[in-house]
Amino acid sequence: MTELRLKYGCNPNQKPARIYVKTGALPLAVLNGQPGYINLLDALNGWQLVRELKEATGLAAAASFKHVSPAGAALGLPLSDVLRQAYFVDGTRELSPLACAYARARGADRMSSFGDWAALSEVCDEDTALLLQHEVSDGIIAPGYTKSALDILKNKRKGTYTVIQIEEGYTPPPVEDKDVFGLTFQQQRNDIKICESLLNDVVTKNKALTAEQKRDLLVALITLKYTQSNSVCYAKGGQAIGVGAGQQSRIHCTRLAGGKADAWHLRQHPRVLALPFVEGISRAQRDNAIDSYIGEDAAELLEDGAWQRVFTACPPALTAEEKRNFLAAAGGVALGSDAFFPFGDNIERARKSGVSCIAQPGGSMRDAEVIELCNKYNISMVFTGFRLFFH
């Protein structure tokens, strides 16, 4: 048996703590720093997610994990000038596909990604390390690192940034155990392969699914496979743009994820991109200010005495009508759900965030109602036949 001792478990009072394998060697190595219990949960789930995204699409992939759910996940597609600006990426420098993937994953929900764990499907290159250098992050997992990338990462957080290398070809045993209250649960590992063949059962009148829609549905479903249930994921342009995790009610998942998807779109509003930030303000302060500006707390942010802390001039507020009009023009969003929709209210909420296609298991007593609403709004919907609960 080989093991890695940890600082503590989920909380500082939970000692001792370790990870171990009963036979063979650990499939990972700590190259820098000291990971904690939750760090490793994020690292290992994030690694599985990006590995599966790469297998399903053939593209480099990255994920930004927080508290055992992805804040964002993405493929390595080029960034538009607008996305570069919204993601705080230097517009003059060419980026590798892997760096684009992490910029997208981090940019899906920058508020939630603060202090994230980064997971990469490829050997970490200098471009990606330079992006991470400027972000508040707890650690990274990848199958390898170039020398220049490793040097950059080892100097992050005054030399304490945690860097883990995972054995790329490692496959865990088919059966997994989990202890709760002194009792051991055992189940088959969820090894279902999410691929395009799961998208064949289109149950709506609109049966057209473009290559881009299929790609985005795969992104949503694979993201959900490693998101605390109940969960819903909105995806667009090869990345998750809103993840609703750990909700007891399906509609609350859909609302939570939809709100995050709306915020992702609003971060690209010309008025947001032009906000006059005070020189030297941190990225976290900018993220907080933007979140307030596009949210319900804008009035407090724009009060005299408050705006001066972040802006050089008080920007005009985005009205509710302006936000509605901007979001109304945003379409082409894919939605995945880890379990069936029990009521049509989920479809009503999803369409407000520009959803044009949906993938869900099916099997509800009200499937006909849900299908009817999709037909009403010309939304394509696929029944995958597979639930993706994750706990």
KELUMZA-208843 format. One record per residue (C-alpha): residue number from 1; residue in three letters; x, y, z. Coordinates in Angstrom, 3 decimals, decimal comma, always signed. Each point is the difference from the previous one (the first is absolute). Layout:
BEGIN
+-----+--------+----------+----------+----------+
! num ! residu !       px !       py !       pz !
+-----+--------+----------+----------+----------+
! NUM !    ala !        X !        Y !        Z !
...
+-----+--------+----------+----------+----------+
This chain:
BEGIN
+-----+--------+----------+----------+----------+
! num ! residu !       px !       py !       pz !
+-----+--------+----------+----------+----------+
!   1 !    met !   +0,000 !   +0,000 !   +0,000 !
!   2 !    thr !   +1,301 !   +3,456 !   -0,905 !
!   3 !    glu !   -1,363 !   +3,216 !   +1,439 !
!   4 !    leu !   +0,240 !   +3,794 !   +0,073 !
!   5 !    arg !   -0,471 !   +1,713 !   +3,356 !
!   6 !    leu !   -2,165 !   +3,135 !   -0,075 !
!   7 !    lys !   -0,056 !   +3,065 !   +2,246 !
!   8 !    tyr !   -3,516 !   -0,884 !   +1,173 !
!   9 !    gly !   -3,349 !   -1,178 !   -1,321 !
!  10 !    cys !   -2,907 !   +2,183 !   -1,077 !
!  11 !    asn !   +0,565 !   +2,159 !   +3,102 !
!  12 !    pro !   +3,097 !   +0,699 !   +2,155 !
!  13 !    asn !   -1,343 !   -2,065 !   +2,904 !
!  14 !    gln !   -0,235 !   -3,124 !   -2,181 !
!  15 !    lys !   +3,412 !   -1,584 !   +0,540 !
!  16 !    pro !   +1,707 !   -2,149 !   -1,061 !
!  17 !    ala !   -0,800 !   -0,007 !   -3,708 !
!  18 !    arg !   +1,501 !   -1,781 !   -2,974 !
!  19 !    ile !   -0,632 !   -1,479 !   -3,422 !
!  20 !    tyr !   +1,257 !   -3,481 !   -0,816 !
!  21 !    val !   -0,281 !   -2,936 !   -2,357 !
!  22 !    lys !   -0,203 !   -3,570 !   +1,281 !
!  23 !    thr !   +2,233 !   -1,393 !   -2,732 !
!  24 !    gly !   +2,598 !   +1,546 !   -2,255 !
!  25 !    ala !   +1,211 !   +3,585 !   +0,013 !
!  26 !    leu !   -1,930 !   +3,260 !   +0,165 !
!  27 !    pro !   -0,766 !   +1,200 !   -3,557 !
!  28 !    leu !   +0,998 !   +3,564 !   +0,853 !
!  29 !    ala !   +2,989 !   +1,968 !   +1,205 !
!  30 !    val !   +0,093 !   +3,302 !   +1,884 !
!  31 !    leu !   +2,558 !   +2,180 !   -1,785 !
!  32 !    asn !   -0,474 !   +3,045 !   +2,197 !
!  33 !    gly !   -2,013 !   +1,093 !   +3,024 !
!  34 !    gln !   -2,128 !   -2,086 !   +2,326 !
!  35 !    pro !   -3,515 !   -1,001 !   -1,095 !
!  36 !    gly !   -2,912 !   -0,285 !   +2,396 !
!  37 !    tyr !   -2,895 !   -2,445 !   +0,063 !
!  38 !    ile !   -2,432 !   +2,209 !   -1,944 !
!  39 !    asn !   +2,806 !   +1,023 !   -2,366 !
!  40 !    leu !   +0,455 !   -3,607 !   -1,022 !
!  41 !    leu !   -3,723 !   -0,601 !   -0,410 !
!  42 !    asp !   -0,086 !   +2,976 !   -2,384 !
!  43 !    ala !   +3,177 !   -1,118 !   -1,742 !
!  44 !    leu !   -1,077 !   -3,590 !   -0,621 !
!  45 !    asn !   -3,541 !   +0,871 !   -1,115 !
!  46 !    gly !   +1,288 !   +2,840 !   -2,152 !
!  47 !    trp !   +2,528 !   -2,325 !   -1,648 !
!  48 !    gln !   -2,696 !   -2,553 !   -0,836 !
!  49 !    leu !   -2,182 !   +2,737 !   -1,500 !
!  50 !    val !   +2,658 !   +1,443 !   -2,307 !
!  51 !    arg !   +1,248 !   -3,438 !   -1,022 !
!  52 !    glu !   -3,527 !   -0,953 !   -1,069 !
!  53 !    leu !   -0,529 !   +3,307 !   -1,821 !
!  54 !    lys !   +3,156 !   -0,637 !   -1,986 !
!  55 !    glu !   -1,022 !   -3,598 !   -0,758 !
!  56 !    ala !   -3,471 !   +1,093 !   -1,150 !
!  57 !    thr !   +1,089 !   +2,937 !   -2,168 !
!  58 !    gly !   +3,684 !   -0,459 !   -0,848 !
!  59 !    leu !   +0,717 !   +3,505 !   +1,320 !
!  60 !    ala !   +2,080 !   +1,293 !   +2,885 !
!  61 !    ala !   -2,169 !   +0,587 !   +3,081 !
!  62 !    ala !   +0,189 !   +1,775 !   +3,337 !
!  63 !    ala !   -2,153 !   +0,305 !   +3,097 !
!  64 !    ser !   -0,180 !   +2,413 !   +2,923 !
!  65 !    phe !   -1,141 !   -1,874 !   +3,139 !
!  66 !    lys !   -1,267 !   +1,273 !   +3,353 !
!  67 !    his !   -1,333 !   -2,144 !   +2,856 !
!  68 !    val !   -0,355 !   -3,171 !   -2,067 !
!  69 !    ser !   -1,992 !   +1,554 !   -2,844 !
!  70 !    pro !   +1,209 !   +1,744 !   -3,159 !
!  71 !    ala !   -0,432 !   +3,766 !   -0,107 !
!  72 !    gly !   +0,878 !   -0,301 !   -3,672 !
!  73 !    ala !   +1,180 !   -2,478 !   -2,625 !
!  74 !    ala !   +1,033 !   +0,672 !   -3,572 !
!  75 !    leu !   +1,640 !   -1,137 !   -3,196 !
!  76 !    gly !   +3,058 !   +1,628 !   -1,551 !
!  77 !    leu !   -1,729 !   +2,131 !   -2,625 !
!  78 !    pro !   +1,302 !   +3,457 !   -1,005 !
!  79 !    leu !   -1,149 !   +3,034 !   +1,977 !
!  80 !    ser !   -1,784 !   +2,905 !   -1,635 !
!  81 !    asp !   +1,145 !   +3,533 !   +0,805 !
!  82 !    val !   -3,104 !   +0,438 !   +2,164 !
!  83 !    leu !   +0,693 !   -3,147 !   +2,000 !
!  84 !    arg !   +3,635 !   +0,983 !   +0,452 !
!  85 !    gln !   -1,138 !   +3,275 !   +1,506 !
!  86 !    ala !   -2,674 !   -1,629 !   +2,170 !
!  87 !    tyr !   +2,483 !   -2,624 !   +1,229 !
!  88 !    phe !   +2,829 !   +2,522 !   +0,679 !
!  89 !    val !   +2,253 !   -1,615 !   -2,604 !
!  90 !    asp !   +2,695 !   +2,062 !   -1,732 !
!  91 !    gly !   -1,322 !   +0,688 !   -3,494 !
!  92 !    thr !   +3,439 !   +0,286 !   -1,610 !
!  93 !    arg !   +1,358 !   -3,473 !   +0,775 !
!  94 !    glu !   -0,762 !   -3,207 !   -1,869 !
!  95 !    leu !   -1,238 !   -2,763 !   +2,288 !
!  96 !    ser !   +0,366 !   -3,758 !   -0,256 !
!  97 !    pro !   -3,224 !   -2,058 !   -0,181 !
!  98 !    leu !   +0,583 !   -1,146 !   +3,595 !
!  99 !    ala !   +0,335 !   +3,595 !   +1,230 !
! 100 !    cys !   -3,220 !   +0,898 !   -1,862 !
! 101 !    ala !   -1,712 !   -2,929 !   +1,714 !
! 102 !    tyr !   +1,017 !   +1,181 !   +3,471 !
! 103 !    ala !   -0,874 !   +3,640 !   -0,738 !
! 104 !    arg !   -3,469 !   -1,177 !   -1,032 !
! 105 !    ala !   -0,411 !   -2,307 !   +3,002 !
! 106 !    arg !   +1,075 !   +2,740 !   +2,409 !
! 107 !    gly !   -2,124 !   +2,573 !   -1,822 !
! 108 !    ala !   -3,219 !   -2,001 !   +0,214 !
! 109 !    asp !   -0,590 !   +1,219 !   +3,560 !
! 110 !    arg !   +2,901 !   +2,092 !   +1,223 !
! 111 !    met !   -1,622 !   +0,621 !   +3,383 !
! 112 !    ser !   -0,258 !   -3,718 !   +0,740 !
! 113 !    ser !   +3,446 !   -0,730 !   -1,472 !
! 114 !    phe !   +1,771 !   +2,170 !   +2,578 !
! 115 !    gly !   +2,420 !   -2,355 !   +1,767 !
! 116 !    asp !   -0,696 !   -2,837 !   -2,434 !
! 117 !    trp !   +1,758 !   -3,218 !   -0,852 !
! 118 !    ala !   +1,051 !   -0,130 !   -3,659 !
! 119 !    ala !   -0,150 !   -3,265 !   -1,938 !
! 120 !    leu !   +1,609 !   -0,407 !   -3,433 !
! 121 !    ser !   -0,280 !   -2,810 !   -2,527 !
! 122 !    glu !   +3,432 !   +0,701 !   -1,517 !
! 123 !    val !   +3,544 !   +0,682 !   +1,135 !
! 124 !    cys !   -0,131 !   +3,478 !   +1,532 !
! 125 !    asp !   +1,791 !   +2,482 !   -2,258 !
! 126 !    glu !   +1,449 !   +3,439 !   +0,676 !
! 127 !    asp !   -3,074 !   +1,799 !   -1,410 !
! 128 !    thr !   -2,306 !   -1,700 !   +2,482 !
! 129 !    ala !   +2,396 !   +0,494 !   +2,909 !
! 130 !    leu !   +0,208 !   +3,718 !   -0,789 !
! 131 !    leu !   -3,803 !   +0,240 !   +0,124 !
! 132 !    leu !   -0,053 !   -1,777 !   +3,348 !
! 133 !    gln !   +2,789 !   +2,204 !   +1,314 !
! 134 !    his !   -2,418 !   +2,944 !   +0,251 !
! 135 !    glu !   -3,012 !   -1,856 !   +1,424 !
! 136 !    val !   -0,827 !   -0,898 !   +3,610 !
! 137 !    ser !   +0,173 !   -3,804 !   -0,126 !
! 138 !    asp !   +0,793 !   -2,768 !   +2,492 !
! 139 !    gly !   +1,633 !   -2,515 !   -2,318 !
! 140 !    ile !   +0,175 !   -1,846 !   -3,278 !
! 141 !    ile !   -0,060 !   -3,565 !   -1,312 !
! 142 !    ala !   +1,273 !   -1,029 !   -3,429 !
! 143 !    pro !   +1,693 !   -3,002 !   -1,629 !
! 144 !    gly !   +3,254 !   +1,964 !   -0,240 !
! 145 !    tyr !   +1,670 !   +3,414 !   -0,084 !
! 146 !    thr !   +2,530 !   +1,657 !   -2,252 !
! 147 !    lys !   +3,058 !   +1,280 !   +1,864 !
! 148 !    ser !   -0,953 !   +3,656 !   -0,503 !
! 149 !    ala !   -3,584 !   -0,635 !   +1,147 !
! 150 !    leu !   +1,153 !   -1,843 !   +3,120 !
! 151 !    asp !   +2,438 !   +2,798 !   +0,873 !
! 152 !    ile !   -2,830 !   +2,570 !   -0,237 !
! 153 !    leu !   -2,389 !   -2,065 !   +2,102 !
! 154 !    lys !   +2,581 !   -0,829 !   +2,676 !
! 155 !    asn !   +0,472 !   +3,737 !   +0,591 !
! 156 !    lys !   -3,725 !   +0,663 !   +0,399 !
! 157 !    arg !   -1,339 !   +0,817 !   +3,492 !
! 158 !    lys !   +3,513 !   +0,592 !   +1,295 !
! 159 !    gly !   +1,000 !   -3,515 !   -0,985 !
! 160 !    thr !   -2,898 !   -1,819 !   +1,690 !
! 161 !    tyr !   -2,258 !   -0,548 !   -3,042 !
! 162 !    thr !   -0,938 !   -3,678 !   -0,208 !
! 163 !    val !   +0,950 !   -1,782 !   -3,214 !
! 164 !    ile !   -1,056 !   -3,615 !   -0,599 !
! 165 !    gln !   +0,957 !   -2,273 !   -2,870 !
! 166 !    ile !   -2,448 !   -2,806 !   -0,782 !
! 167 !    glu !   +0,846 !   -3,234 !   -1,777 !
! 168 !    glu !   -1,797 !   +0,476 !   -3,308 !
! 169 !    gly !   -0,757 !   -3,653 !   -0,630 !
! 170 !    tyr !   -1,211 !   -0,859 !   +3,501 !
! 171 !    thr !   -3,341 !   -1,809 !   +0,157 !
! 172 !    pro !   -1,607 !   -0,518 !   +3,423 !
! 173 !    pro !   -1,566 !   -3,322 !   +1,080 !
! 174 !    pro !   -3,556 !   -0,603 !   -1,251 !
! 175 !    val !   -1,436 !   -0,042 !   +3,542 !
! 176 !    glu !   +0,264 !   +2,929 !   +2,420 !
! 177 !    asp !   -0,546 !   +0,218 !   +3,775 !
! 178 !    lys !   -1,054 !   +2,900 !   +2,215 !
! 179 !    asp !   -0,310 !   +0,078 !   +3,781 !
! 180 !    val !   -2,838 !   +1,911 !   +1,678 !
! 181 !    phe !   -0,655 !   -0,179 !   +3,761 !
! 182 !    gly !   +2,092 !   -3,143 !   +0,323 !
! 183 !    leu !   -1,826 !   -1,783 !   -2,801 !
! 184 !    thr !   +1,604 !   -0,817 !   -3,338 !
! 185 !    phe !   -1,952 !   +0,684 !   -3,190 !
! 186 !    gln !   +1,063 !   -1,822 !   -3,140 !
! 187 !    gln !   -1,036 !   +0,535 !   -3,600 !
! 188 !    gln !   +1,219 !   -0,381 !   -3,539 !
! 189 !    arg !   +1,909 !   +3,073 !   -1,106 !
! 190 !    asn !   -2,011 !   +2,155 !   -2,408 !
! 191 !    asp !   +1,968 !   -0,902 !   -3,124 !
! 192 !    ile !   -2,669 !   +0,915 !   -2,568 !
! 193 !    lys !   +1,583 !   +1,503 !   -3,112 !
! 194 !    ile !   -1,746 !   +3,193 !   -1,029 !
! 195 !    cys !   +0,255 !   +0,344 !   -3,761 !
! 196 !    glu !   -2,077 !   +1,085 !   -2,996 !
! 197 !    ser !   -1,845 !   -3,337 !   -0,155 !
! 198 !    leu !   -1,854 !   +1,051 !   +3,189 !
! 199 !    leu !   -1,528 !   +2,885 !   -1,957 !
! 200 !    asn !   -1,878 !   -2,048 !   -2,585 !
! 201 !    asp !   -3,429 !   -0,174 !   +1,680 !
! 202 !    val !   -1,419 !   +3,416 !   -0,900 !
! 203 !    val !   -3,566 !   -0,016 !   +1,345 !
! 204 !    thr !   -1,179 !   +3,439 !   -1,189 !
! 205 !    lys !   -1,344 !   +1,159 !   -3,363 !
! 206 !    asn !   +3,172 !   +2,006 !   -0,535 !
! 207 !    lys !   +2,486 !   -2,805 !   -0,536 !
! 208 !    ala !   +2,825 !   +2,081 !   -1,429 !
! 209 !    leu !   +3,180 !   +0,045 !   +2,063 !
! 210 !    thr !   +3,005 !   +1,778 !   -1,456 !
! 211 !    ala !   +3,561 !   -1,162 !   +0,627 !
! 212 !    glu !   +0,435 !   +2,954 !   +2,357 !
! 213 !    gln !   -3,131 !   -0,895 !   +1,968 !
! 214 !    lys !   +1,122 !   -3,615 !   +0,358 !
! 215 !    arg !   +3,412 !   +1,167 !   +1,195 !
! 216 !    asp !   -1,563 !   +2,317 !   +2,577 !
! 217 !    leu !   -2,406 !   -2,694 !   +1,224 !
! 218 !    leu !   +2,992 !   -2,306 !   +0,531 !
! 219 !    val !   +1,742 !   +2,769 !   +1,956 !
! 220 !    ala !   -3,113 !   +0,440 !   +2,155 !
! 221 !    leu !   -0,511 !   -3,722 !   +0,662 !
! 222 !    ile !   +3,638 !   -0,773 !   +0,793 !
! 223 !    thr !   +0,105 !   +3,017 !   +2,314 !
! 224 !    leu !   -3,118 !   -1,302 !   +1,774 !
! 225 !    lys !   +1,576 !   -3,409 !   +0,494 !
! 226 !    tyr !   +2,379 !   +1,659 !   +2,491 !
! 227 !    thr !   -2,380 !   +2,597 !   +1,494 !
! 228 !    gln !   -1,698 !   -0,509 !   +3,382 !
! 229 !    ser !   -3,644 !   -0,933 !   -0,629 !
! 230 !    asn !   -2,618 !   +1,163 !   -0,637 !
! 231 !    ser !   +1,650 !   +1,896 !   -2,830 !
! 232 !    val !   -0,654 !   +1,793 !   -3,282 !
! 233 !    cys !   +2,595 !   +1,429 !   -2,397 !
! 234 !    tyr !   -0,351 !   +2,627 !   -2,734 !
! 235 !    ala !   +2,698 !   -0,058 !   -2,715 !
! 236 !    lys !   +0,874 !   +2,121 !   -3,013 !
! 237 !    gly !   +2,968 !   +0,329 !   -2,322 !
! 238 !    gly !   +1,747 !   -3,093 !   +1,336 !
! 239 !    gln !   -0,180 !   +0,921 !   +3,673 !
! 240 !    ala !   -2,258 !   -0,113 !   +3,017 !
! 241 !    ile !   -1,495 !   +3,452 !   +0,654 !
! 242 !    gly !   -2,196 !   -0,825 !   +2,993 !
! 243 !    val !   +0,107 !   -2,905 !   +2,454 !
! 244 !    gly !   -2,716 !   -0,519 !   +2,606 !
! 245 !    ala !   +1,274 !   -2,530 !   +2,537 !
! 246 !    gly !   -1,259 !   -1,710 !   +3,137 !
! 247 !    gln !   -3,587 !   +1,210 !   -0,012 !
! 248 !    gln !   -2,840 !   -2,045 !   +1,473 !
! 249 !    ser !   -2,470 !   +1,227 !   -2,644 !
! 250 !    arg !   +0,449 !   -0,371 !   -3,751 !
! 251 !    ile !   -1,489 !   +3,421 !   -0,743 !
! 252 !    his !   +2,434 !   +1,606 !   +2,444 !
! 253 !    cys !   +2,866 !   -1,651 !   -1,926 !
! 254 !    thr !   -1,387 !   +1,418 !   -3,227 !
! 255 !    arg !   -0,477 !   +3,465 !   +1,483 !
! 256 !    leu !   +3,419 !   +0,071 !   +1,659 !
! 257 !    ala !   +1,836 !   -1,163 !   -3,115 !
! 258 !    gly !   -2,129 !   +2,283 !   -2,187 !
! 259 !    gly !   +0,854 !   +2,990 !   +2,151 !
! 260 !    lys !   +3,701 !   -0,795 !   -0,369 !
! 261 !    ala !   -0,411 !   -0,401 !   -3,773 !
! 262 !    asp !   -1,718 !   +3,389 !   -0,148 !
! 263 !    ala !   +2,839 !   +1,547 !   +2,009 !
! 264 !    trp !   +2,518 !   -1,544 !   -2,423 !
! 265 !    his !   -1,779 !   +1,704 !   -2,891 !
! 266 !    leu !   -0,336 !   +3,316 !   +1,829 !
! 267 !    arg !   +3,735 !   +0,081 !   +0,748 !
! 268 !    gln !   +0,374 !   +0,471 !   -3,767 !
! 269 !    his !   -2,348 !   +3,006 !   -0,151 !
! 270 !    pro !   +1,824 !   +3,006 !   -1,533 !
! 271 !    arg !   -0,800 !   +2,080 !   +3,086 !
! 272 !    val !   +1,598 !   -2,624 !   +2,259 !
! 273 !    leu !   +3,089 !   -0,328 !   -2,189 !
! 274 !    ala !   +0,424 !   +3,796 !   +0,155 !
! 275 !    leu !   -0,272 !   +0,359 !   +3,797 !
! 276 !    pro !   +2,607 !   +2,619 !   +1,106 !
! 277 !    phe !   +1,886 !   -1,903 !   +2,679 !
! 278 !    val !   +2,462 !   +1,694 !   +2,311 !
! 279 !    glu !   +3,587 !   -0,753 !   -0,985 !
! 280 !    gly !   +1,581 !   -2,790 !   +2,033 !
! 281 !    ile !   -3,268 !   -1,587 !   +1,097 !
! 282 !    ser !   +0,274 !   -3,778 !   +0,443 !
! 283 !    arg !   -1,752 !   -2,546 !   -2,194 !
! 284 !    ala !   -2,100 !   -1,144 !   +2,929 !
! 285 !    gln !   -1,154 !   +3,572 !   +0,642 !
! 286 !    arg !   -0,899 !   +0,374 !   -3,669 !
! 287 !    asp !   -1,917 !   -3,279 !   +0,069 !
! 288 !    asn !   -1,918 !   +1,073 !   +3,101 !
! 289 !    ala !   -0,799 !   +3,392 !   -1,508 !
! 290 !    ile !   -1,199 !   -1,504 !   -3,274 !
! 291 !    asp !   -2,141 !   -2,536 !   +1,850 !
! 292 !    ser !   -1,637 !   +2,833 !   +1,944 !
! 293 !    tyr !   -0,360 !   +2,224 !   -3,072 !
! 294 !    ile !   -1,883 !   -2,606 !   -2,032 !
! 295 !    gly !   -1,900 !   -1,362 !   +3,009 !
! 296 !    glu !   -2,546 !   +1,223 !   +2,478 !
! 297 !    asp !   +2,512 !   +1,932 !   +2,132 !
! 298 !    ala !   +0,885 !   +2,576 !   -2,661 !
! 299 !    ala !   -1,616 !   +2,892 !   +1,891 !
! 300 !    glu !   +2,257 !   -0,601 !   +3,016 !
! 301 !    leu !   +3,099 !   -0,176 !   -2,213 !
! 302 !    leu !   -0,872 !   +3,270 !   -1,750 !
! 303 !    glu !   -0,744 !   +1,960 !   +3,165 !
! 304 !    asp !   +2,152 !   +3,045 !   +0,626 !
! 305 !    gly !   +2,911 !   -1,081 !   +2,160 !
! 306 !    ala !   -0,131 !   -3,589 !   -1,283 !
! 307 !    trp !   +0,701 !   +0,281 !   -3,720 !
! 308 !    gln !   +3,150 !   +2,086 !   +0,606 !
! 309 !    arg !   +1,709 !   -3,056 !   +1,521 !
! 310 !    val !   -0,104 !   -1,885 !   -3,308 !
! 311 !    phe !   -0,770 !   +2,462 !   -2,819 !
! 312 !    thr !   +1,594 !   +3,226 !   -1,211 !
! 313 !    ala !   -3,478 !   +1,265 !   -0,926 !
! 314 !    cys !   -3,477 !   -1,190 !   +0,945 !
! 315 !    pro !   -1,304 !   -2,136 !   -2,890 !
! 316 !    pro !   -3,682 !   +0,154 !   -0,981 !
! 317 !    ala !   -2,009 !   -2,924 !   +1,316 !
! 318 !    leu !   -1,125 !   -2,829 !   -2,252 !
! 319 !    thr !   -3,790 !   +0,127 !   +0,130 !
! 320 !    ala !   -2,100 !   -3,127 !   +0,264 !
! 321 !    glu !   -1,299 !   +0,673 !   -3,513 !
! 322 !    glu !   +3,530 !   +0,344 !   -1,398 !
! 323 !    lys !   +0,991 !   -3,283 !   +1,583 !
! 324 !    arg !   -3,118 !   -1,743 !   -1,308 !
! 325 !    asn !   +0,619 !   +1,303 !   -3,525 !
! 326 !    phe !   +3,641 !   -1,086 !   +0,042 !
! 327 !    leu !   -0,850 !   -3,475 !   +1,281 !
! 328 !    ala !   -2,848 !   -0,355 !   -2,505 !
! 329 !    ala !   +2,560 !   +0,177 !   -2,797 !
! 330 !    ala !   +2,095 !   -2,779 !   +1,565 !
! 331 !    gly !   -1,000 !   -3,423 !   -1,295 !
! 332 !    gly !   +1,558 !   -3,270 !   -1,025 !
! 333 !    val !   +0,398 !   -1,293 !   +3,563 !
! 334 !    ala !   +0,065 !   -3,740 !   +0,756 !
! 335 !    leu !   -1,327 !   -1,421 !   +3,265 !
! 336 !    gly !   +0,696 !   -3,284 !   +1,727 !
! 337 !    ser !   -1,737 !   -1,434 !   +3,054 !
! 338 !    asp !   +1,300 !   -2,852 !   +2,173 !
! 339 !    ala !   -3,564 !   -1,349 !   +0,483 !
! 340 !    phe !   -3,385 !   +0,424 !   -1,649 !
! 341 !    phe !   -2,070 !   +3,176 !   +0,112 !
! 342 !    pro !   -3,050 !   -0,724 !   +2,174 !
! 343 !    phe !   -1,862 !   +3,130 !   -1,114 !
! 344 !    gly !   -0,119 !   +2,342 !   -2,976 !
! 345 !    asp !   +1,089 !   +2,982 !   +2,119 !
! 346 !    asn !   +3,597 !   -0,970 !   -0,730 !
! 347 !    ile !   -0,576 !   +0,490 !   -3,731 !
! 348 !    glu !   -1,654 !   +3,371 !   +0,612 !
! 349 !    arg !   +3,045 !   +1,124 !   +1,992 !
! 350 !    ala !   +2,536 !   -1,467 !   -2,427 !
! 351 !    arg !   -1,420 !   +1,797 !   -3,041 !
! 352 !    lys !   +0,456 !   +3,354 !   +1,780 !
! 353 !    ser !   +3,758 !   -0,633 !   -0,109 !
! 354 !    gly !   +0,071 !   -0,762 !   -3,721 !
! 355 !    val !   -0,089 !   -3,800 !   +0,161 !
! 356 !    ser !   -0,504 !   -1,585 !   -3,426 !
! 357 !    cys !   +0,784 !   -3,654 !   +0,824 !
! 358 !    ile !   -0,247 !   -2,239 !   +3,049 !
! 359 !    ala !   +1,367 !   -3,390 !   +1,043 !
! 360 !    gln !   -1,593 !   -1,804 !   +2,939 !
! 361 !    pro !   -0,636 !   -3,638 !   +0,977 !
! 362 !    gly !   -3,791 !   +0,004 !   -0,454 !
! 363 !    gly !   -2,267 !   -2,271 !   +1,999 !
! 364 !    ser !   -2,235 !   +2,502 !   +1,796 !
! 365 !    met !   -3,751 !   -0,520 !   +0,301 !
! 366 !    arg !   -0,272 !   +3,428 !   -1,663 !
! 367 !    asp !   +2,372 !   -0,611 !   -2,921 !
! 368 !    ala !   -2,849 !   +0,804 !   -2,406 !
! 369 !    glu !   -0,535 !   +3,402 !   +1,631 !
! 370 !    val !   +3,712 !   +0,798 !   -0,197 !
! 371 !    ile !   +0,184 !   -1,096 !   -3,646 !
! 372 !    glu !   -3,070 !   +2,100 !   -0,841 !
! 373 !    leu !   +1,613 !   +3,126 !   +1,463 !
! 374 !    cys !   +3,212 !   -0,649 !   -1,929 !
! 375 !    asn !   -2,063 !   -0,301 !   -3,173 !
! 376 !    lys !   -1,770 !   +3,280 !   +0,839 !
! 377 !    tyr !   +3,358 !   +1,813 !   +0,191 !
! 378 !    asn !   +1,687 !   -1,964 !   -2,832 !
! 379 !    ile !   +2,583 !   -1,478 !   +2,379 !
! 380 !    ser !   +1,654 !   -3,294 !   -0,949 !
! 381 !    met !   +0,066 !   -2,523 !   +2,831 !
! 382 !    val !   +1,885 !   -3,288 !   +0,311 !
! 383 !    phe !   -0,755 !   -2,811 !   +2,419 !
! 384 !    thr !   +3,320 !   -1,615 !   +0,920 !
! 385 !    gly !   -1,495 !   -2,765 !   +2,147 !
! 386 !    phe !   +2,774 !   +0,436 !   +2,595 !
! 387 !    arg !   -0,158 !   +1,796 !   +3,347 !
! 388 !    leu !   +3,196 !   +1,720 !   +1,170 !
! 389 !    phe !   -0,404 !   +0,424 !   +3,761 !
! 390 !    phe !   +3,251 !   +0,744 !   +1,827 !
! 391 !    his !   +0,402 !   +0,039 !   +3,796 !
+-----+--------+----------+----------+----------+
